[in-house]
Amino acid sequence: MRKTLCIVFGLLFVLFAAFQYNDPDPEIWVPIYGFAAVACFMAYAGVGRWWFFVLMAGLYVIAAVYQWPPVFEGFLFSEVGMRSLNIEMAREAGGLAICAAVMALLAILTRQPAVRR
């Protein structure tokens, strides 16, 4: 199950990074999602340690809190464009929160010893 989750989330983060090509600031968001993808592939290969994923989760949480908009107006998933800066900031904070949640999950999964049958 761990390897499947690593591949699925790794590919999703690669897709998230690719979607940033038309963002006003792709030089920020492509590496953010790219690092998350690399971390997933590290977990897949078994080269990442649990404390590394905890550190990554902490950094993503700090970034999400920092990115949170001053006034939350929602995410408005029905609209593709940016109606207000607060909605864009909420979307960015949400993406960072997804990264943090996945890194926390990877920390838990890599901390547990592998079950042998």
N, C-alpha and C positions, 0 to 999 in steps of 0.2 A: 504494500500500500504506500509506503514512504516513497519508493522510486516513482510510482505512478503520479503521486501528488507533485513531486519535484519536477517531473517532465511537464505536467499540465500547467503548473504555475510558471515555470520557466518560459514555456512557449507563450503564455498569456502576457508575461512581462515584455517579451520581445515584441509582441503585437502592440502592446501599449506604447512602447518606445517608437515603433514605426508610425503610429498614429500622431506622433508629435511633430511630424515633418512640416505641417502647416500652422503650428502653434507660434505665437509671437516670440516665444523664448525657448526654442527647441534645445539650445545649448545647455539649458538647465535640466529639462525634463527627460531628454533622451538618456543622459548618464544616470539619472535617478532610477528610471525603470531598467536601464541596462545593468546597473549594479545588482538590482533585485534579481534579474534573470541569471546573472553570473552566480549569485549566491545559491539560487535553486539548483543550478547545474553542479555546483560544488557539493551540495548536499546529496545530489544524485550519485556523484562519483565517490562520495564518502570522504572527501578531503576537508570539509568544513567541520569545525568543532562547535559544540553547543554554545560556548561563550561568545564566539564570533557572531552567531545568529542573534543572541541576546543583545549584543552591542549594536548590531544593525537595526534590530527592532527598536531599541532605545533612541537611536538617531532618527529613525523615521517618525517615531512618536513626537519627539521634540520638534521636528520639521513640520509635522501636521498641526501641532498646537500653534507654532509660530505663523503658519499659513492661514489659520482659521480667520474668516472674515470678521470685521468689527460688527456687522449686522448680518445675521444669517437669513437669507432670503430663499433658501432651498437649493436644490440641485437642478431642477427643471430638466429632466431627462427627455421630455417630449420635444425640446428645442435643441437644435444643433448649435446655433449661434450663441454669442455671449450677450445676454440682455443687460447685465450689469456686472460690475467688477466683483461685487460680493458673491454672485453666483459662480463666477469663474474661480474665485478663491476657495469657495466651498468645494467645488469639484476637485481642485488641486489638493486640498486638505484630505478629501476623501480618498484620492489615489494614494497619498502618503500613508493614510490609515490602513488601506488594503495591504500595502507593502509591509507595514509594521505587523499586521496580523499574520501574514504569511511567514515573516521572519520568526515570530514567536512560535508558530506551529513547527517550523523547521528546527528551532532550538529544542522543543519538546521531543520531536521525533528523533533527532540525533542524540539526545541525551539518553533515551531508552536503549537498552541493549537489544541487538537483533535477536529475534526468536528463531531458533534452529529447529528444524523438524527432521 
